[in-house]
Structure formats: structure tokens, C-alpha cells
């Protein structure tokens, strides 16, 4: 039985802890904040409850596998999970709206034809067919296996190359097309383009520079569905925490690790801010790569031939500005769980998000409106809890780990103006919204709290994440800023990969 220290209590870290405990190891988790879950947070006030991190679960098989492998109780026995239908409603800049059914390609095709005109659904369906090819080529190496030592081969884009007219009218393939190129060349309709690009924005990616392999994001959602647990996504974090406790994982909250101890050339424990320390055989770090470097007192966690992180790119990654609304009046029975109200000027939005400014929000951003039909989110059926969110330009140097939020704040003039813009945009989804607001709470991103995106193939490997193995024996990395990247499903898989490496050895290539 090995002694294992886990730094951080995010979803990936807890997934690794539960699996390692079941394998017979003694696992202790050190979390510097007062709670678990990382970016999976919930804000509650006066009987209202709001998810302030992810709002929906995609690819639930990841967590079903986790709960099956760590105990007799399956996921659905501890979390009331239901499919959301429609999966999303989209309101475009010209006022056109379309509701997309959950996990039904034929239904999506029919809905797009009905809302956007004949042929729109077929173009989207053909695009998803090509996205499926990219998914099939990269699912194992980017989701189910530790990062390959020859990771450079993943720098090639798996999405079919776009044809481009060259000299004398000849058409030549463009292998490194961006997602925006796909939208323009294959989808043509600006509303379909906005639909596609919104999937990239949800993960903090610039569709103009992210490789076309990001097509796997809408494919994954529309193929495997969108799911919601009663009590919000926080209920999933609660269930995972309880599973860890049931498997004898120890948790220490308010326990900040300040150094990874090395002895005889390997990780040998952790040192805490309060002066305490713990000797261990293995350390699992569920923190951002920049913080892991600091815990190693400036030493690089990965070798020169490994995927390296671009700290400057991390600082340029958008965060998420959130407004929680307590509303008078009941939730209409036909209300969509999630509505995406698209920006009036996408070019202006991208220029703001990925330009030089920090903390900026464009005049009319893309706003995601979440209004779950969940009795636990409201004091009674005469009220409704609604969460609005929009990507916001990064705030600068990280002061807290990515995924930590600072909770509701007293609105500054700039934050109040930004919240007003979100509410105004959301009226396209909820007519008369402003008149129904009982109170609101503004939750800006913590300093440097960026959105971690999933690992993507292509672009020479720029969108890969550092591997779970580090150059230091006995030290492993887990969570959204390492392989296979961000998002609930990917974080859960990172825990599975780290546990597999520790239990089976560094030569382990993943389970079949």
C-alpha cells in the first residue's frame, strides 16, 4: 500500500483519489480552499441555487465508469441524472431562433431546416459526419490513453482538409484550417457559423485560430447528449466527494501545499504553509502547470521533449463572467434549460476577447442562459433561478488557481454595467426579464481564472496539454490543465489515466 498525496480537490483530482483508494493505496487530499470541486461551484442565497461553473454534463459514461469502478453503487443511484431536451435553444443576431433536440441527429437536421431554411440541416449533418471522422481518429489518444511519448504526431489535424482554389483554378487541400474556416467554407450561413463557433467560445478558444479538429466539441455534445443532475452539477461533485470518503480518502481543507518535497531524485512528499509536511511515496498534483512549477521551486515539471505550456497563452485565455438572477414568477413549462443568445457582432466580440485588453466584455456579448427545471434551485414554484454567463477577456496574472472563483461581489460600476448588458441580451431568451428580477448577484472570474479547454489535435500540438507523467519519478499531474484537458468529461478521464499509470506502471497505455 503506497502513501499518496493529492494536491487540490478538483474533479480530476478526486477522480484519481477515489480510484487509487480502491486500488488499496492510502490517499490524502490537500485543498487550500474551504471546499472541493474546483470549478464546479454552487452559489446559494434565500432558497435560490445557481451553478457557477459548468451547467451541463456531456459524455456521462466517464462518470458512470468512475462510480462503477469505485463501488457497488452506480452513478444514477447517487445522482438523479436526466437528459435535457431540447439540448439548447439558439437565438441568432438576426432574431432567428432554433431549438436543437438532445442526441438526435435527424431531429437537429429537421430543426435547422425548419428554422434556417432548406439545406441548412444537411450542411450541418455533413459537417458532423466529418467531425465524427476526427473523433474516431483521436478519441483514444486524446481521451482514453496517456499522452504518447511521440506526441508530435498529434500535431497533424485529423479533420478532413478543406479544398482551396489555387493557381489555374486547381484546388489544393488546406490541412491546417481553423474552425472559422470550416464555418465559412462548409456551413456558409452566418447563423450556422455562429452555432459552430459558440462551441469553441464555450471553452475559451478563438475560432479563428483553433484547429478545425475542434469540430469534435459539437459532435461529442450532439452525439452523447446533454445531462443535468438534480441539485445542479455541484451534486456530481458532492457525490464524488462522498465516494472518496466512503473509500477512506482523507481530506484536509484550508491546507495549502507550498512545496513538493524531492528525495533521491523522486517526489517524496509535500510541505504545507502552516509548517507541516507529509512524507509520501507518490504525489498527484491537481494544479495548473505554472503553480506546479512554483511548488518545485522553479524547476520544470516536464522535460524538454515533452509538451510544454505557454504561460503567456494561459494569461490570454478568457474567463467567465456570471450573473445569478432570482426571479419573481414561475418558470414556464416550455422554457429551454439552456439558451445561447449570440453576439450581435461576432467580429467585435472576438476582437474584445482575444485582443490586448484585460477584463473586457464587448457591448453585446454571446450570453448563455441557464434556467433548470429543478425544484432544488428555487424556494417555491412561484420563483425561478436563472444563471447568465459570458466569456470575458482575461484579467491578467493568476492570483488564484484556475477554476477558483471569489464568490459574489459588491458590484463596481464596471461590473454593474457588464451585468446590465448580460441581462439585456438575455431578454431575447426571457421576454420581460428585467421586470421579474427580485435580486441579482455578480460573480466575476477570480484574477487569472481562465477556462481550460480540452486537448485538440492539429496546429503542431499547440492545443495539447502536458502529460500526466512528469520528468520527476513519483510526481503526476491531473486536472483540466493537463492531458486530456478541460471540461467535466476530460477532467474525469485525467483521473482515470493518472490512477492507471500509478497502479499499472508508467508503461501503461490505457484500458481497452
C-alpha positions as CSV (number, residue, x, y, z in Angstrom):
1,X,0.0,0.0,0.0
2,X,1.5,3.3,-1.1
3,X,1.0,6.7,0.6
4,X,-0.2,9.2,-2.0
5,X,-0.7,12.9,-1.6
6,X,-3.1,14.7,-3.9
7,X,-2.7,18.4,-4.2
8,X,-6.1,20.0,-4.8
9,X,-9.7,18.7,-4.7
10,X,-10.9,19.4,-8.2
11,X,-12.9,16.9,-10.2
12,X,-9.9,15.3,-11.8
13,X,-8.0,15.1,-8.5
14,X,-11.0,13.5,-6.7
15,X,-11.5,11.0,-9.6
16,X,-7.9,9.9,-9.2
17,X,-8.1,9.8,-5.4
18,X,-11.2,7.5,-5.5
19,X,-9.7,5.1,-8.0
20,X,-6.3,5.0,-6.1
21,X,-8.1,4.3,-2.8
22,X,-10.0,1.4,-4.3
23,X,-6.7,0.0,-5.6
24,X,-5.6,-0.2,-1.9
25,X,-3.5,2.9,-1.5
26,X,-3.7,5.4,1.4
27,X,-4.7,8.7,-0.2
28,X,-4.7,12.1,1.4
29,X,-6.0,15.2,-0.4
30,X,-4.7,18.7,0.5
31,X,-7.0,21.5,-0.7
32,X,-6.1,25.1,0.0
33,X,-9.7,26.4,-0.1
34,X,-12.6,25.5,2.1
35,X,-14.3,23.1,-0.3
36,X,-13.9,20.6,-3.1
37,X,-15.0,20.5,-6.7
38,X,-12.6,23.1,-8.3
39,X,-14.6,25.0,-10.9
40,X,-17.8,23.0,-10.0
41,X,-19.3,25.5,-7.6
42,X,-22.7,26.5,-6.4
43,X,-24.0,29.8,-5.1
44,X,-27.0,29.7,-2.8
45,X,-29.0,32.5,-1.2
46,X,-32.5,32.9,0.1
47,X,-33.6,29.5,-1.2
48,X,-32.2,30.0,-4.7
49,X,-29.3,27.9,-6.0
50,X,-27.1,28.6,-9.1
51,X,-24.3,26.6,-10.8
52,X,-21.4,29.0,-11.2
53,X,-19.2,26.6,-13.2
54,X,-20.2,24.0,-15.8
55,X,-24.0,23.9,-16.3
56,X,-24.4,20.6,-18.0
57,X,-22.6,17.2,-18.2
58,X,-21.6,15.7,-21.6
59,X,-20.3,12.2,-22.1
60,X,-21.7,10.9,-18.8
61,X,-20.1,7.5,-19.5
62,X,-16.9,8.9,-17.9
63,X,-18.5,9.3,-14.5
64,X,-20.6,6.1,-14.9
65,X,-17.4,4.2,-15.3
66,X,-15.8,6.0,-12.3
67,X,-18.7,5.1,-10.0
68,X,-18.9,1.5,-11.2
69,X,-15.1,1.1,-10.7
70,X,-15.1,2.6,-7.3
71,X,-18.0,0.8,-5.6
72,X,-21.2,-1.1,-5.9
73,X,-23.4,1.9,-6.3
74,X,-23.7,3.2,-9.9
75,X,-23.8,6.9,-10.7
76,X,-27.6,7.0,-11.1
77,X,-28.1,5.6,-7.6
78,X,-26.4,8.6,-6.0
79,X,-27.2,11.3,-8.6
80,X,-30.6,11.9,-10.2
81,X,-29.5,12.4,-13.8
82,X,-31.8,13.4,-16.7
83,X,-31.3,14.3,-20.3
84,X,-32.1,17.9,-21.2
85,X,-34.5,18.3,-24.1
86,X,-34.1,20.5,-26.1
87,X,-30.3,20.3,-25.6
88,X,-30.1,24.0,-26.4
89,X,-32.0,26.9,-27.9
90,X,-30.1,29.3,-30.0
91,X,-31.1,32.9,-30.7
92,X,-29.1,34.4,-33.5
93,X,-28.2,38.0,-34.2
94,X,-31.0,38.5,-36.7
95,X,-33.6,37.2,-34.3
96,X,-33.9,33.7,-35.8
97,X,-34.2,31.0,-33.1
98,X,-33.9,27.3,-33.2
99,X,-34.3,24.6,-30.6
100,X,-32.0,21.6,-31.0
101,X,-33.2,18.3,-29.7
102,X,-31.0,16.2,-27.4
103,X,-28.8,13.5,-29.0
104,X,-30.9,13.2,-32.2
105,X,-29.0,13.9,-35.4
106,X,-32.2,13.6,-37.5
107,X,-34.0,15.9,-35.1
108,X,-31.3,18.5,-35.3
109,X,-31.3,18.3,-39.1
110,X,-35.1,18.9,-39.2
111,X,-34.9,21.7,-36.7
112,X,-32.2,23.6,-38.6
113,X,-34.1,23.2,-41.9
114,X,-37.3,24.5,-40.3
115,X,-35.6,27.5,-38.7
116,X,-32.9,28.4,-41.2
117,X,-34.2,27.1,-44.5
118,X,-33.9,24.0,-46.6
119,X,-30.4,22.7,-46.8
120,X,-29.2,24.1,-43.5
121,X,-29.7,20.8,-41.7
122,X,-28.0,18.8,-44.4
123,X,-24.9,21.1,-44.4
124,X,-24.7,20.7,-40.6
125,X,-25.2,16.9,-40.8
126,X,-22.5,16.6,-43.4
127,X,-20.2,18.7,-41.2
128,X,-20.9,16.3,-38.2
129,X,-20.0,13.4,-40.4
130,X,-16.6,14.8,-40.9
131,X,-16.4,15.7,-37.2
132,X,-17.1,12.1,-36.5
133,X,-14.1,11.0,-38.6
134,X,-11.9,13.4,-36.5
135,X,-13.5,12.0,-33.3
136,X,-12.8,8.4,-34.3
137,X,-9.2,9.2,-35.1
138,X,-8.4,11.0,-31.9
139,X,-10.8,9.6,-29.2
140,X,-8.3,7.1,-27.8
141,X,-5.1,9.2,-27.9
142,X,-6.8,12.3,-26.7
143,X,-9.2,10.9,-24.1
144,X,-8.5,7.3,-23.1
145,X,-4.7,7.0,-23.2
146,X,-1.8,8.7,-21.5
147,X,-0.2,11.3,-23.8
148,X,2.0,9.5,-26.3
149,X,5.8,9.9,-26.0
150,X,5.8,10.7,-29.7
151,X,3.0,13.3,-29.2
152,X,4.2,15.3,-32.2
153,X,2.1,13.0,-34.4
154,X,-0.9,14.6,-32.8
155,X,0.1,17.9,-34.2
156,X,-1.5,16.8,-37.5
157,X,-5.1,17.9,-37.9
158,X,-7.4,14.9,-38.1
159,X,-10.3,16.9,-39.6
160,X,-10.5,16.4,-43.4
161,X,-8.6,19.0,-45.2
162,X,-10.5,21.8,-46.8
163,X,-10.1,22.3,-50.5
164,X,-8.8,25.7,-51.6
165,X,-8.6,27.1,-55.1
166,X,-5.0,27.8,-56.2
167,X,-3.3,28.8,-59.4
168,X,-5.1,28.0,-62.7
169,X,-8.2,27.1,-60.7
170,X,-6.7,24.0,-59.2
171,X,-8.0,23.0,-55.8
172,X,-5.4,22.1,-53.2
173,X,-6.1,20.8,-49.7
174,X,-5.7,23.1,-46.7
175,X,-4.6,20.8,-43.8
176,X,-4.4,23.4,-41.1
177,X,-7.7,25.1,-41.4
178,X,-9.3,26.8,-38.4
179,X,-12.7,26.2,-37.1
180,X,-13.8,29.6,-38.5
181,X,-12.5,28.4,-41.9
182,X,-14.8,25.3,-41.7
183,X,-17.7,27.6,-40.8
184,X,-17.1,29.8,-43.7
185,X,-16.3,27.1,-46.3
186,X,-18.7,24.3,-45.3
187,X,-21.6,25.9,-43.5
188,X,-21.8,29.2,-45.4
189,X,-24.9,30.5,-43.4
190,X,-23.7,33.0,-40.8
191,X,-26.1,31.6,-38.3
192,X,-24.7,28.1,-38.7
193,X,-21.2,29.6,-38.4
194,X,-22.2,31.3,-35.2
195,X,-23.6,28.0,-33.9
196,X,-20.3,26.2,-34.6
197,X,-18.1,28.9,-33.2
198,X,-20.1,29.1,-30.0
199,X,-18.8,25.6,-29.1
200,X,-15.2,27.0,-29.3
201,X,-16.1,30.1,-27.3
202,X,-17.6,28.0,-24.5
203,X,-14.1,26.6,-23.9
204,X,-12.2,29.9,-24.3
205,X,-11.0,29.0,-27.8
206,X,-10.7,31.6,-30.5
207,X,-12.5,30.0,-33.5
208,X,-10.2,31.9,-35.9
209,X,-7.1,30.2,-34.6
210,X,-8.3,26.9,-33.0
211,X,-7.8,24.0,-35.4
212,X,-10.7,22.5,-37.3
213,X,-10.3,19.4,-35.1
214,X,-12.4,21.4,-32.6
215,X,-15.3,20.1,-34.6
216,X,-15.3,17.2,-32.1
217,X,-16.8,19.5,-29.5
218,X,-20.3,19.8,-31.1
219,X,-20.0,16.2,-32.3
220,X,-19.5,15.0,-28.7
221,X,-22.4,17.0,-27.3
222,X,-24.9,16.2,-30.0
223,X,-24.0,12.5,-30.1
224,X,-23.8,11.7,-26.4
225,X,-26.3,14.2,-25.2
226,X,-26.6,16.9,-22.5
227,X,-27.4,15.8,-19.0
228,X,-28.3,17.6,-15.8
229,X,-28.2,16.3,-12.2
230,X,-30.9,17.3,-9.8
231,X,-29.3,19.8,-7.5
232,X,-27.0,21.1,-10.3
233,X,-23.6,20.0,-11.4
234,X,-22.5,20.6,-7.8
235,X,-24.5,17.4,-6.9
236,X,-22.0,15.5,-9.1
237,X,-19.1,16.9,-7.1
238,X,-20.9,16.1,-3.9
239,X,-21.4,12.5,-5.0
240,X,-17.7,12.2,-6.0
241,X,-16.6,13.6,-2.6
242,X,-18.8,11.2,-0.7
243,X,-17.5,8.3,-2.8
244,X,-13.9,9.4,-1.9
245,X,-14.9,9.5,1.8
246,X,-16.5,6.1,1.6
247,X,-13.2,4.7,0.2
248,X,-11.3,6.2,3.1
249,X,-9.7,9.1,1.2
250,X,-8.6,11.7,3.8
251,X,-9.3,15.4,3.1
252,X,-7.6,18.4,4.6
253,X,-9.2,21.8,3.7
254,X,-7.5,25.1,4.2
255,X,-4.3,23.2,3.7
256,X,-2.1,24.9,1.1
257,X,0.8,22.9,-0.3
258,X,3.8,25.2,-0.8
259,X,6.4,22.7,-1.9
260,X,6.7,19.2,-3.4
261,X,9.5,17.5,-1.5
262,X,12.1,15.6,-3.6
263,X,14.4,13.0,-2.2
264,X,16.7,10.6,-4.0
265,X,15.6,12.0,-7.4
266,X,11.8,11.4,-6.9
267,X,8.8,13.0,-5.3
268,X,8.7,12.1,-1.6
269,X,6.1,14.3,0.0
270,X,4.5,17.7,0.4
271,X,5.2,20.7,2.6
272,X,2.3,22.9,3.9
273,X,2.1,26.6,4.5
274,X,1.4,26.0,8.2
275,X,4.8,24.4,8.5
276,X,3.6,20.8,8.5
277,X,4.6,18.2,6.0
278,X,3.7,14.7,4.8
279,X,6.0,12.0,3.6
280,X,4.6,10.0,0.7
281,X,5.6,7.6,-2.0
282,X,3.7,9.4,-4.8
283,X,2.4,13.0,-5.3
284,X,-0.5,13.8,-7.6
285,X,-0.8,17.5,-8.5
286,X,-4.2,18.8,-9.4
287,X,-3.0,22.3,-10.1
288,X,-2.1,24.4,-13.1
289,X,1.3,23.8,-14.6
290,X,2.5,27.3,-13.6
291,X,1.7,26.6,-10.0
292,X,3.3,23.1,-10.1
293,X,6.5,24.8,-11.3
294,X,6.3,27.1,-8.3
295,X,5.8,24.1,-6.0
296,X,9.0,22.7,-7.4
297,X,10.7,26.0,-6.6
298,X,11.1,27.0,-10.2
299,X,12.1,23.6,-11.6
300,X,10.3,22.5,-14.8
301,X,7.9,19.6,-14.2
302,X,8.3,18.3,-17.7
303,X,11.3,17.6,-19.8
304,X,12.5,19.5,-22.9
305,X,10.9,16.9,-25.3
306,X,7.5,17.0,-23.6
307,X,4.5,19.1,-24.4
308,X,5.3,22.5,-22.8
309,X,2.8,25.0,-21.5
310,X,2.7,28.5,-22.9
311,X,2.3,30.7,-19.8
312,X,1.6,33.8,-21.9
313,X,-1.1,31.9,-23.8
314,X,-2.7,30.9,-20.4
315,X,-2.8,34.6,-19.4
316,X,-4.6,35.4,-22.7
317,X,-7.3,32.7,-22.1
318,X,-10.8,34.2,-21.4
319,X,-12.5,33.7,-18.1
320,X,-16.3,33.6,-17.4
321,X,-18.4,36.5,-16.1
322,X,-21.6,35.2,-14.3
323,X,-24.8,36.8,-13.1
324,X,-27.2,34.9,-10.8
325,X,-30.8,36.1,-11.1
326,X,-33.6,35.4,-8.6
327,X,-36.8,35.9,-10.5
328,X,-40.4,36.5,-9.5
329,X,-42.9,34.3,-11.2
330,X,-42.8,30.6,-12.1
331,X,-40.7,29.0,-14.8
332,X,-42.8,28.4,-17.9
333,X,-43.2,24.7,-18.6
334,X,-41.9,25.1,-22.2
335,X,-38.8,27.0,-21.2
336,X,-35.5,25.7,-22.6
337,X,-32.9,24.6,-20.0
338,X,-30.1,26.3,-21.9
339,X,-30.4,29.2,-24.4
340,X,-27.4,30.7,-26.2
341,X,-28.1,34.3,-27.3
342,X,-25.5,35.1,-29.9
343,X,-23.5,38.3,-30.2
344,X,-24.8,41.0,-32.4
345,X,-21.3,41.5,-33.9
346,X,-19.1,38.3,-33.7
347,X,-16.0,40.0,-35.1
348,X,-16.3,42.7,-32.4
349,X,-16.7,40.1,-29.7
350,X,-13.7,38.1,-30.8
351,X,-11.6,41.3,-31.0
352,X,-12.5,42.1,-27.4
353,X,-12.0,38.6,-26.0
354,X,-8.7,37.9,-27.8
355,X,-7.3,41.4,-28.0
356,X,-4.9,43.2,-25.7
357,X,-7.4,44.4,-23.2
358,X,-8.0,42.7,-19.9
359,X,-11.2,42.2,-18.0
360,X,-13.2,43.4,-21.1
361,X,-16.7,42.5,-22.2
362,X,-17.9,43.6,-25.6
363,X,-21.0,45.7,-25.9
364,X,-23.3,42.9,-26.9
365,X,-21.7,39.5,-26.0
366,X,-22.8,35.9,-26.6
367,X,-24.7,35.1,-23.4
368,X,-25.6,31.6,-22.1
369,X,-28.9,31.5,-20.2
370,X,-29.5,28.5,-17.8
371,X,-32.9,28.1,-16.4
372,X,-33.1,24.5,-15.0
373,X,-36.5,22.9,-14.1
374,X,-35.1,21.9,-10.7
375,X,-37.1,22.4,-7.5
376,X,-33.9,22.5,-5.5
377,X,-32.8,25.7,-7.3
378,X,-35.8,27.8,-6.1
379,X,-37.6,28.5,-2.8
380,X,-41.0,27.6,-4.4
381,X,-42.8,27.2,-7.7
382,X,-43.6,30.9,-7.7
383,X,-40.0,31.8,-8.4
384,X,-37.2,30.9,-10.8
385,X,-33.4,30.8,-10.6
386,X,-31.6,31.8,-13.8
387,X,-27.8,31.9,-14.4
388,X,-26.3,34.2,-17.1
389,X,-22.7,33.8,-18.3
390,X,-20.4,35.2,-20.9
391,X,-16.8,34.9,-21.8
392,X,-14.7,37.9,-20.7
393,X,-11.2,38.9,-21.7
394,X,-8.6,37.6,-19.1
395,X,-7.9,39.7,-16.1
396,X,-4.1,39.2,-16.1
397,X,-1.6,37.4,-13.9
398,X,-3.1,34.5,-12.0
399,X,-3.7,35.2,-8.3
400,X,-5.8,32.1,-7.7
401,X,-5.7,28.7,-9.3
402,X,-7.8,28.4,-12.5
403,X,-11.3,27.2,-11.5
404,X,-11.4,29.1,-8.2
405,X,-14.0,31.9,-8.0
406,X,-14.2,34.6,-5.4
407,X,-17.9,34.3,-4.9
408,X,-20.5,37.1,-5.3
409,X,-19.1,40.6,-5.1
410,X,-20.5,44.1,-4.4
411,X,-20.8,45.4,-7.9
412,X,-18.4,48.0,-9.1
413,X,-19.7,50.5,-11.7
414,X,-18.0,48.5,-14.5
415,X,-19.3,45.1,-13.2
416,X,-22.9,46.6,-12.9
417,X,-22.7,47.8,-16.5
418,X,-21.5,44.4,-17.7
419,X,-24.2,42.6,-15.7
420,X,-26.8,45.0,-17.3
421,X,-25.5,44.0,-20.7
422,X,-26.0,40.3,-20.0
423,X,-29.5,40.9,-18.7
424,X,-30.4,43.0,-21.7
425,X,-29.1,40.3,-24.1
426,X,-30.9,37.6,-22.1
427,X,-34.3,39.2,-22.7
428,X,-34.1,37.6,-26.2
429,X,-34.5,34.3,-24.3
430,X,-36.7,35.5,-21.4
431,X,-39.0,38.4,-22.5
432,X,-39.7,40.9,-19.7
433,X,-36.7,39.6,-17.7
434,X,-35.8,42.9,-16.1
435,X,-39.2,43.3,-14.6
436,X,-39.0,39.9,-13.0
437,X,-35.7,40.4,-11.2
438,X,-36.0,40.1,-7.4
439,X,-32.3,40.4,-6.8
440,X,-29.1,39.6,-8.6
441,X,-25.5,38.6,-7.7
442,X,-22.5,39.2,-9.8
443,X,-19.7,36.6,-9.9
444,X,-16.8,37.8,-11.9
445,X,-13.9,35.4,-12.6
446,X,-11.2,35.4,-10.0
447,X,-7.9,37.1,-11.0
448,X,-6.5,34.8,-13.7
449,X,-9.3,32.2,-13.5
450,X,-9.3,31.1,-17.2
451,X,-11.4,28.5,-18.9
452,X,-9.4,25.3,-19.5
453,X,-10.2,23.8,-22.9
454,X,-9.9,20.1,-23.9
455,X,-6.8,18.9,-25.7
456,X,-7.1,19.1,-29.5
457,X,-5.0,17.6,-32.3
458,X,-3.6,19.7,-35.0
459,X,-1.8,23.1,-35.1
460,X,1.5,21.4,-34.5
461,X,0.5,20.4,-31.0
462,X,-0.2,23.9,-29.7
463,X,-3.6,22.7,-28.3
464,X,-2.3,19.7,-26.5
465,X,-1.8,19.7,-22.7
466,X,1.2,18.5,-20.7
467,X,1.2,14.8,-20.0
468,X,0.1,13.2,-16.7
469,X,3.7,11.8,-16.2
470,X,6.3,14.4,-15.3
471,X,10.1,14.2,-15.5
472,X,10.2,13.5,-11.8
473,X,9.5,9.9,-10.8
474,X,6.6,9.7,-8.4
475,X,5.1,13.0,-9.5
476,X,1.9,13.0,-11.7
477,X,-0.3,15.8,-12.9
478,X,-4.1,15.7,-13.1
479,X,-7.0,18.0,-14.0
480,X,-8.1,20.4,-16.8
481,X,-4.7,22.0,-17.4
482,X,-3.0,18.7,-18.2
483,X,-3.8,15.8,-20.5
484,X,-6.5,15.4,-21.8
485,X,-7.6,18.9,-21.0
486,X,-10.6,20.8,-19.5
487,X,-14.3,20.0,-19.3
488,X,-16.0,17.7,-16.9
489,X,-15.6,14.6,-19.0
490,X,-11.9,15.3,-19.7
491,X,-11.2,16.0,-16.0
492,X,-12.8,12.7,-15.1
493,X,-10.6,10.9,-17.7
494,X,-7.5,12.6,-16.4
495,X,-8.2,11.0,-13.0
496,X,-8.6,7.6,-14.7
497,X,-5.3,8.0,-16.6
498,X,-3.3,9.0,-13.5
499,X,-4.7,6.2,-11.5
500,X,-3.9,3.8,-14.3
501,X,-0.3,5.0,-14.5
502,X,0.3,4.7,-10.8
503,X,-1.4,1.3,-10.4
504,X,0.0,-0.3,-13.6
505,X,3.3,1.5,-14.1
506,X,4.4,4.2,-16.4
507,X,4.4,1.9,-19.4
508,X,0.6,1.5,-19.2
509,X,-1.1,2.6,-22.4
510,X,-4.7,2.8,-21.3
511,X,-7.6,0.4,-20.8
512,X,-9.3,-1.3,-23.8
